[in-house]
């Protein structure tokens, strides 16, 4: 399909720069393509009303690391400021990262991150540039620390990696340390939040349990690639980024039993959706899964694992808008987004939510 089919106009004032409080006070647009009333305006706090006893909610329990580091590049007598966003650990001391401006770096350069005394040993975290890709700005960094010592240093010096459409308008602060993390985050490794889960509160989780809905956790470490624009003109030419995920055997078995009993599997977020659809076989059985997935879901895809989904509002021409268009229908989702814009819904990571039924 042509990528411009997934375009739409979004006023800048619809982009949320802060979340609402409490989290479940966000608005929620319920979309049902098969209904005579396909769009209903609600609040997220009533999510349990949309679920039935025996349904299963599937959450992504990845935890966002403070992946943005500021440093100074040293090359002989010359020095220059650089900013780095960690993308993916390669081993105990090496990270794939995105550098800005990348043109200031060469292989062999040394970078000092932080020197304010917050990190042990001279108060500085040092890294060496092992590799550099000129076309993408990606670098491989070899840190002087490794393992838990490196994790601790990054946690001390790093800042939350806000999405570019927020970071370009304000700096990350202490509020984001809490706001840009789900209440159930536990598996370290994401550099972007699974934002549909940001709306859940302990009270809402309890209401869902009281409804007789089971909760299950999978892990997909969301990468910065989730924000990459689709540069090709046709979806067939887009190369999807890969992200590491895991569905354990117990979770796979429980979700298959949910389906066997007539319950629905409801994915909380596009990350849970992509992981479950990566783990399912052609017969609809979810299998244990560990590894990277680069599944790219566009209209025409046949969903086998998920019956409904909770998600936020996504960027035009993005792979995520393509995914929801595949699930609920591109015409329906364009109308849904037009409705949301007209009704003043807030968009993107800190914005409002959708509850989507399939076409």
C-alpha positions in Angstrom: 0.0 0.0 0.0 1.0 3.6 -0.5 2.3 5.2 2.7 0.4 8.5 2.0 -2.8 6.6 2.5 -2.0 6.7 6.2 -1.6 10.4 6.3 -3.8 12.9 8.2 -3.6 16.4 9.5 -3.0 16.9 13.2 -3.1 20.3 14.8 0.0 20.8 17.0 -2.1 21.7 20.0 -3.4 18.1 20.1 0.0 16.8 21.0 0.1 16.1 24.8 3.2 17.3 26.5 2.1 16.0 29.9 -0.2 13.2 31.0 -3.4 13.8 32.9 -3.6 13.0 36.6 -4.8 10.6 37.8 -3.6 8.4 35.0 -7.0 6.7 34.4 -8.7 10.1 34.0 -7.6 10.1 30.3 -10.3 10.0 27.7 -10.9 6.8 25.8 -12.4 6.5 22.3 -14.2 3.2 21.9 -14.1 2.0 18.2 -16.3 -0.8 17.0 -16.4 -1.0 13.1 -19.3 -3.5 13.3 -21.6 -1.3 15.4 -24.3 1.2 14.2 -22.6 3.6 16.7 -18.9 2.9 15.9 -17.4 5.7 18.1 -18.2 6.2 21.8 -16.5 8.8 24.0 -15.6 7.5 27.5 -12.9 7.8 30.1 -10.2 5.2 30.7 -11.4 4.6 34.3 -14.4 2.6 32.9 -12.3 0.2 31.0 -13.7 -2.7 33.0 -17.1 -2.0 31.6 -15.9 -3.0 28.2 -14.5 -6.3 29.3 -16.3 -9.6 30.2 -15.6 -12.2 32.8 -13.1 -14.6 31.3 -11.3 -12.1 29.1 -7.6 -11.7 29.5 -5.6 -8.4 29.4 -2.0 -8.8 28.2 0.5 -6.1 29.5 4.1 -5.3 28.4 6.1 -5.2 31.6 9.2 -3.7 30.1 10.9 -0.9 32.1 12.2 2.3 30.5 15.9 3.0 31.3 17.2 6.6 31.5 18.8 6.2 28.1 19.7 9.8 27.3 23.3 10.7 28.2 25.1 14.0 27.7 28.9 14.0 27.4 32.0 15.5 26.0 34.0 13.9 23.2 37.8 14.0 23.7 40.2 13.6 20.7 43.7 14.6 21.6 43.4 18.3 22.6 40.0 18.8 21.1 36.7 18.4 22.9 33.1 18.7 21.8 29.7 18.2 23.4 27.6 15.2 22.2 24.3 13.7 23.2 23.7 9.9 23.1 20.5 7.9 23.3 21.2 4.3 24.2 19.3 1.9 21.9 20.2 -1.7 22.7 22.7 -3.5 24.9 25.0 -5.8 22.9 26.8 -7.4 26.0 27.7 -6.4 29.5 29.8 -3.3 28.5 28.7 -2.5 24.9 25.7 -0.6 23.7 24.3 0.4 20.3 23.4 4.1 20.5 22.3 7.1 18.5 24.6 10.1 18.7 23.8 13.7 18.0 25.6 15.3 16.2 27.1 12.1 14.9 29.5 14.0 12.7 31.5 15.0 15.7 32.4 11.3 16.4 35.0 9.0 14.9 36.0 5.5 15.8 38.4 5.5 18.6 37.1 8.7 20.2 36.6 8.8 24.0 33.5 10.3 25.6 33.1 11.4 29.2 29.5 11.2 30.4 29.0 13.3 33.6 31.6 14.7 35.9 29.6 16.0 38.8 30.7 13.5 41.4 27.6 11.3 41.2 29.5 8.3 39.8 32.3 6.5 41.5 35.9 6.7 40.3 36.5 10.3 39.4 32.8 11.0 38.9 32.8 10.2 35.2 31.5 7.4 33.0 33.8 6.9 30.1 33.1 5.1 26.8 35.0 4.5 23.6 33.4 4.7 20.1 34.0 1.3 18.6 32.0 1.7 15.4 30.1 4.5 13.6 27.5 4.4 10.9 27.5 7.7 9.0 24.1 7.1 7.3 22.1 6.6 10.5 24.1 8.3 13.3 24.3 5.0 15.1 27.5 4.2 17.1 28.7 1.2 19.1 30.0 2.3 22.5 32.4 0.3 24.7 32.0 1.5 28.3 34.8 1.3 30.9 32.2 -0.2 33.3 30.3 -3.4 32.8 27.4 -5.3 34.2 25.7 -3.9 37.3 28.3 -1.2 37.7 27.4 0.1 34.2 23.7 -0.2 34.9 24.1 1.9 38.1 26.1 4.6 36.3 23.5 4.9 33.5 20.7 5.1 36.1 22.6 7.9 37.9 23.6 10.0 34.9 20.8 9.3 32.3 17.5 11.0 31.7 14.2 9.6 30.5 14.2 9.3 26.7 11.1 11.3 25.8 9.7 10.9 22.3 11.1 13.4 19.8 7.7 15.2 19.5 7.9 16.0 23.2 11.6 16.4 23.6 11.7 19.0 20.8 9.3 21.2 22.9 10.5 20.7 26.4 13.3 19.0 28.4 12.8 15.8 30.4 12.4 16.5 34.2 11.8 14.6 37.4 8.1 14.3 36.7 8.9 12.2 33.6 10.8 9.7 35.8 7.4 8.7 37.2 5.0 9.6 34.4 6.9 7.8 31.6 6.8 4.5 33.3 3.9 2.0 33.8 3.0 1.1 37.3 3.9 -2.6 36.6 7.2 -2.0 34.8 9.8 -4.5 36.0 12.0 -5.8 33.2 14.8 -3.2 32.4 15.6 -2.6 28.8 13.2 -0.3 26.9 14.2 3.1 25.6 10.5 4.1 24.9 7.5 3.4 27.1 4.6 1.0 26.1 2.4 4.0 26.4 -1.1 2.4 26.4 -0.1 1.0 29.8 0.5 4.4 31.2 -3.2 4.9 31.8 -3.5 2.1 34.4 -3.8 2.8 38.1 -3.8 0.3 41.0 -7.5 1.1 41.4 -8.3 0.3 37.8 -6.2 -2.9 37.9 -8.3 -4.0 40.9 -11.6 -3.2 39.1 -10.5 -5.3 36.2 -9.7 -8.2 38.5 -13.1 -7.8 40.3 -14.7 -8.1 36.8 -13.2 -11.6 36.5 -10.6 -10.6 33.9 -7.2 -12.2 34.2 -4.0 -10.2 33.7 -0.9 -11.6 32.0 2.6 -10.1 31.4 4.9 -10.4 28.4 8.1 -8.4 27.7 9.0 -6.4 24.6 11.8 -4.0 25.0 10.5 -1.0 23.0 13.3 0.6 20.9 13.7 4.1 19.6 12.8 2.7 16.2 9.2 2.9 17.1 9.4 6.6 16.3 11.3 6.3 13.0 9.3 7.7 10.1 8.4 5.5 7.1 10.6 7.0 4.4 9.6 4.8 1.5 6.5 5.5 -0.7 5.2 1.9 -0.4 4.8 -0.1 2.7 6.5 -3.1 1.0 9.8 -1.2 0.9 9.9 -0.3 4.6 12.4 -2.1 6.7 10.9 -2.6 10.2 13.1 -2.3 13.3 13.7 -5.3 15.5 12.9 -5.5 19.2 13.6 -8.2 21.8 10.7 -9.9 23.4 9.6 -12.9 25.5 6.3 -14.8 26.0 6.9 -17.5 28.6 5.4 -21.0 28.5 3.0 -20.3 31.4 1.6 -17.2 29.8 1.2 -18.9 26.4 -0.7 -21.8 28.0 -3.0 -19.4 30.0 -3.9 -17.4 27.0 -4.7 -20.4 24.9 -6.9 -21.6 27.7 -8.7 -18.2 27.7 -9.5 -18.6 24.1 -10.6 -22.2 24.6 -13.1 -21.1 27.2 -14.5 -18.4 24.9 -12.7 -15.4 26.4 -11.1 -12.6 24.5 -7.4 -11.8 24.5 -7.1 -8.0 24.8 -3.6 -6.6 24.1 -2.6 -3.5 26.1 -0.6 -1.6 23.5 0.8 -2.2 20.1 3.9 -3.7 21.6 1.9 -6.5 23.3 0.0 -6.9 20.1 3.1 -7.3 17.9 4.7 -9.7 20.3 1.6 -12.0 20.6 1.2 -12.0 16.8 4.9 -13.0 16.6 4.4 -15.9 18.9 1.2 -17.4 17.4 1.1 -20.2 14.9 -1.2 -20.5 11.9 -3.8 -22.4 13.9 -4.1 -19.6 16.5 -2.1 -21.3 19.2 0.2 -19.0 21.1 3.7 -20.5 21.6 6.5 -19.6 24.0 8.7 -17.0 22.3 12.1 -15.6 23.1 14.1 -13.4 20.6 13.8 -10.5 18.3 10.7 -9.7 16.3 10.5 -7.3 13.3 6.9 -8.1 12.5 5.3 -5.3 10.3 1.5 -5.3 10.4 -0.4 -3.5 7.6 -3.9 -3.8 6.2 -4.5 -7.3 4.8 -2.8 -9.0 7.8 -4.9 -11.8 9.4 -4.8 -11.4 13.2 -4.6 -14.8 15.0 -3.8 -14.0 18.6 -5.6 -10.8 19.6 -9.3 -10.1 19.8 -9.3 -6.5 21.0 -6.7 -3.9 21.9 -6.0 -0.8 24.0 -3.8 1.8 22.4 -3.0 5.5 22.2 -3.4 7.8 19.2 -0.5 7.4 16.8 1.5 9.6 14.3 0.4 10.0 10.7 2.2 7.7 8.3 3.6 5.7 11.2 3.9 1.9 11.4 1.7 2.1 14.5 -1.2 3.8 12.6 -0.8 1.2 10.0 -1.2 -1.5 12.6 -4.4 -0.1 14.1 -5.7 0.4 10.5 -5.0 -3.3 9.8 -6.9 -4.2 13.0 -10.0 -2.0 12.8 -10.0 -1.0 9.1 -8.2 2.0 7.5 -11.5 3.8 6.7 -12.8 3.3 10.2 -9.5 4.5 11.8 -9.3 7.6 9.6 -12.9 8.5 10.7 -12.0 7.7 14.3 -9.0 10.0 14.2 -11.1 12.8 12.6 -13.6 12.3 15.3 -10.9 12.5 18.0 -9.4 15.6 16.6 -12.8 17.3 16.4 -13.6 16.3 20.0 -10.3 17.6 21.4 -8.6 14.3 22.2 -5.0 14.5 23.2 -2.5 12.5 21.0 0.6 10.4 21.3 2.6 9.1 24.3 1.1 11.3 27.0 -2.3 11.5 25.3 -5.6 9.7 25.4 -6.5 6.2 24.6 -8.6 4.0 22.2 -10.3 0.7 22.8 -10.3 -1.0 19.4 -12.5 -3.9 18.2 -11.6 -5.7 15.0 -13.1 -5.0 11.6 
